[in-house]
């Protein structure tokens, strides 16, 4: 595979748009302006993208199967980062939060 499938690229583009626009899972994050906290040092934003891409599932044709689930899990992390009293259910598994690469 030379490039990510179009469906995956679209999912990533929309995810980035929702984060930057402040509209990531508006029901879960209503009233929380998470953008300043995520952008302050970069690492929180890096974790959000790691969760989204770790949870995202793609079929053999390159079509995304669970974009909403991946966004929701990332939004749960954002909520817990901004609101320490928020309890993530189900708790994150190690593979969901793993950072890949050098």
C-alpha positions as semicolon CSV with decimal commas, in nm:
position;residue;x (nm);y (nm);z (nm)
1;X;0,000;0,000;0,000
2;X;0,158;0,328;-0,112
3;X;-0,081;0,563;0,067
4;X;-0,344;0,546;0,334
5;X;-0,683;0,463;0,181
6;X;-0,902;0,764;0,097
7;X;-1,154;0,666;0,366
8;X;-0,883;0,668;0,633
9;X;-0,747;1,002;0,514
10;X;-1,098;1,147;0,528
11;X;-1,152;1,014;0,880
12;X;-0,824;1,173;0,994
13;X;-0,908;1,501;0,823
14;X;-1,250;1,524;0,986
15;X;-1,107;1,425;1,325
16;X;-0,847;1,704;1,300
17;X;-1,119;1,949;1,192
18;X;-1,344;1,859;1,487
19;X;-1,058;1,899;1,735
20;X;-0,945;2,233;1,592
21;X;-1,303;2,360;1,559
22;X;-1,396;2,263;1,916
23;X;-1,669;2,025;1,797
24;X;-1,526;1,686;1,892
25;X;-1,819;1,487;2,037
26;X;-2,019;1,791;2,141
27;X;-2,245;1,588;2,373
28;X;-1,959;1,450;2,580
29;X;-1,752;1,770;2,576
30;X;-2,031;2,029;2,600
31;X;-1,911;2,338;2,785
32;X;-1,546;2,230;2,786
33;X;-1,306;2,437;2,576
34;X;-1,036;2,175;2,555
35;X;-0,834;2,337;2,277
36;X;-0,605;2,557;2,490
37;X;-0,520;2,263;2,716
38;X;-0,446;2,027;2,427
39;X;-0,237;2,275;2,233
40;X;-0,027;2,408;2,522
41;X;0,257;2,156;2,498
42;X;0,157;1,922;2,216
43;X;0,178;1,598;2,411
44;X;-0,193;1,590;2,502
45;X;-0,283;1,643;2,137
46;X;-0,040;1,368;2,041
47;X;-0,219;1,133;2,283
48;X;-0,559;1,221;2,135
49;X;-0,442;1,133;1,785
50;X;-0,278;0,814;1,911
51;X;-0,605;0,698;2,068
52;X;-0,805;0,786;1,756
53;X;-0,571;0,600;1,522
54;X;-0,522;0,303;1,756
55;X;-0,898;0,250;1,788
56;X;-0,980;0,319;1,421
57;X;-1,057;-0,002;1,231
58;X;-1,018;-0,041;0,856
59;X;-1,143;-0,331;0,645
60;X;-0,950;-0,509;0,369
61;X;-1,080;-0,254;0,116
62;X;-0,944;0,039;0,315
63;X;-1,286;0,153;0,435
64;X;-1,321;0,283;0,789
65;X;-1,551;0,073;1,006
66;X;-1,577;0,264;1,334
67;X;-1,496;0,631;1,294
68;X;-1,755;0,732;1,555
69;X;-1,619;0,487;1,811
70;X;-1,263;0,609;1,755
71;X;-1,373;0,972;1,794
72;X;-1,568;0,889;2,109
73;X;-1,275;0,712;2,276
74;X;-1,050;1,008;2,193
75;X;-1,316;1,245;2,328
76;X;-1,331;1,043;2,649
77;X;-0,959;1,095;2,696
78;X;-1,000;1,469;2,629
79;X;-1,282;1,485;2,884
80;X;-1,075;1,301;3,147
81;X;-0,777;1,528;3,077
82;X;-0,986;1,843;3,120
83;X;-1,213;1,709;3,394
84;X;-1,028;1,478;3,637
85;X;-1,360;1,378;3,797
86;X;-1,478;1,218;3,470
87;X;-1,455;0,839;3,478
88;X;-1,376;0,677;3,142
89;X;-1,600;0,374;3,085
90;X;-1,478;0,128;2,991
91;X;-1,129;0,217;3,111
92;X;-0,869;0,251;2,840
93;X;-0,676;-0,059;2,752
94;X;-0,302;-0,025;2,705
95;X;-0,319;-0,074;2,325
96;X;-0,561;0,220;2,294
97;X;-0,320;0,472;2,445
98;X;0,007;0,338;2,307
99;X;0,227;0,587;2,124
100;X;0,399;0,441;1,817
101;X;0,708;0,552;1,635
102;X;1,052;0,675;1,721
